[in-house]
Amino acid sequence: MFEFIRELHQYHSMILNLVKRDLRGRYKGSLLGFLWNFVLPLMQILVYIMVFTIVFRQNIEHYYVYLIVGMIPWIMFSESINSGSGSVVENSQMITKIYFPRSVIPVSIVISKFINFLISMTIVFAVLAIGGHGFSTGPLLLIPIAIACLFMFSLGLAVLLAAADVYLRDVQYLINVLLMMWIWITPIMYVPDSIDSAIFNLILDINPMTYIIELFQDVLYWKIIPSFEIIMISAIESIVMVVIGFWIYQKASADFAEVL
């Protein structure tokens, strides 16, 4: 694992160039350009706000704040998984022609999405400040832990799925369905205590994203210090996902050139 990290560090300039390419090329030729990083998440959040305040009314104080706090991290996670999982196949010509650590490609994709996430977090803090919900200094100091867990879990899963997609191209299509279901079993649009179903609550408990989203919600919405249990589960599952993801990817990447 340490050898793997050392090799990635040696190719950090290549990762940086790929990140720049992804950030510049994403909205190239569009009128709003980089502003789409703010517009797209806001439009998506506005749709959910309208649905859950008018159609399926949620009795949550400052519901728009609750939704934004959970939705911005989710968008980063879903985009990382969606784009990262197919990144190796999409860059197959590069892989078959030159040598470089194969993990450079999905890593650069996730870093690119992570930068977009950090930019989008300004929306969260702006809403908290302007909307009157405010901050609490003590819990806010723990936001780096939530961000680190989100990044590591997204990276580990994206790398693992990128390896799987090389050998089974159906993975890319299954991910779209998985993410559509996954968001509904993650407490983003509702409070877990409002669910009166033992089976659904069990699903929430075994959903790794539940704990990461709750980290953000505790710190930014509830303005409390997350419980030791939530912090530890989020940290452990994120570290385990990174280790497993990169271990599987390293084993599988040896045959990428032949399979692609």
Disulfide bonds with the S-S distance in Angstrom:
none
